[in-house]
Amino acid sequence: MTLSAKSDLSTGNLTHASYLLRSGQLNFLFSAPYSPSIAAANQLSPASTAAVPTFDRSACLAFLASHGLGVRAIAIEVEDAAAAFSASVAHGARPSSPPIPLDDRAVIAEVQLYGDVVLRYVSFKSCNSSPNPNPEFLPGFEPVEESASFPLDYGLRRLDHAVGNVPELAPMVEYVKKFTGFHEFAEFTAEDVGTTESGLNSLVLASNDERWTLREMRRRSSVGGFQFMPSPPPPTYYRNLKNRAGDVLTDEQIKECEELGILVDRDDQGTLLQIFTKPVGDRPTLFIEIIQRVGCILKDDEGKAYQKGGCGGFGKGNFSELFKSIEEYEKTLEVKQITEPATA
């Protein structure tokens, strides 16, 4: 992904440093707080120069202490952030931040999603809210020269679905459904995706464009929790793959999947290719799933081709192998017990 924009001391932001990575329509914004003494030295309030006005230093540090590197805000672009916020709150969403205009060019608003995570609505003031008329992202951000980044493109194009782990599934599902209008799309149970040590219940909520997966964890390992790992499955997995997906993937493609450790699953409509990164931080709290969906090409009313959402499913047939990899990885994180020599 390319480093596309920044907001930090060099742009006049004395509150937080934020750097935007972009690939296609996918944006990752990484942020960290500055010491409030920097703003105080310039006789400014701590939040007066923030490019993201909802950024709070104390909340950021508390989130980091609790979760490690993780996703605190999931942002979606809407036609009218204020209207989206009002409609969400009217249908039961808990408000986090009311609509805030940004230099008369954009508006952001936030509602609570699950746990400490918020859903951020962003809209841009123009005749057509899409594509983004402000390529540098938001007011307060400045573009980064290409020479300062790595101009690599691995084909990542958009967010397919976002996953959140919650302690109780049913109440959270009803909460999200109520204020988003999403419907239940797919469901996995511990019997489908568990092992002898851990498992989960998982429910996918969907609209026509976005999908959320909420997972209720059953934590039985000594570390607690789990994240998916890219450990290759046993050779038998790929020997059986020809029977499961040989009509979609060629022998050469199956061999390439095995060499790269790519997992393959399918439903009655299409095929899913998936692989999971290792945790990107020092704790297993954030990982990225890279997927490709094959099939399910339809045409809209204007005759334009598009791919049906959720084509190929969400890897239900791969979860058991993934859980084994997770458990093996978690064991490497266990604190080593050092035996002190006995003293007289």
Secondary structure as GFF3:
##gff-version 3
##sequence-region A 1 344
A	DSSP	beta_strand	2	7	.	.	.	ID=ss1
A	DSSP	three_ten_helix	9	11	.	.	.	ID=ss2
A	DSSP	beta_strand	16	23	.	.	.	ID=ss3
A	DSSP	beta_strand	26	33	.	.	.	ID=ss4
A	DSSP	alpha_helix	36	41	.	.	.	ID=ss5
A	DSSP	alpha_helix	57	67	.	.	.	ID=ss6
A	DSSP	beta_strand	73	77	.	.	.	ID=ss7
A	DSSP	alpha_helix	81	90	.	.	.	ID=ss8
A	DSSP	beta_strand	95	102	.	.	.	ID=ss9
A	DSSP	beta_strand	106	112	.	.	.	ID=ss10
A	DSSP	beta_strand	118	124	.	.	.	ID=ss11
A	DSSP	beta_strand	142	143	.	.	.	ID=ss12
A	DSSP	three_ten_helix	146	148	.	.	.	ID=ss13
A	DSSP	beta_strand	162	166	.	.	.	ID=ss14
A	DSSP	alpha_helix	169	180	.	.	.	ID=ss15
A	DSSP	beta_strand	183	188	.	.	.	ID=ss16
A	DSSP	alpha_helix	190	193	.	.	.	ID=ss17
A	DSSP	beta_strand	199	206	.	.	.	ID=ss18
A	DSSP	beta_strand	211	218	.	.	.	ID=ss19
A	DSSP	alpha_helix	235	245	.	.	.	ID=ss20
A	DSSP	alpha_helix	251	260	.	.	.	ID=ss21
A	DSSP	beta_strand	263	266	.	.	.	ID=ss22
A	DSSP	beta_strand	270	276	.	.	.	ID=ss23
A	DSSP	beta_strand	289	295	.	.	.	ID=ss24
A	DSSP	beta_strand	297	299	.	.	.	ID=ss25
A	DSSP	beta_strand	305	307	.	.	.	ID=ss26
A	DSSP	three_ten_helix	316	318	.	.	.	ID=ss27
A	DSSP	alpha_helix	319	333	.	.	.	ID=ss28
###
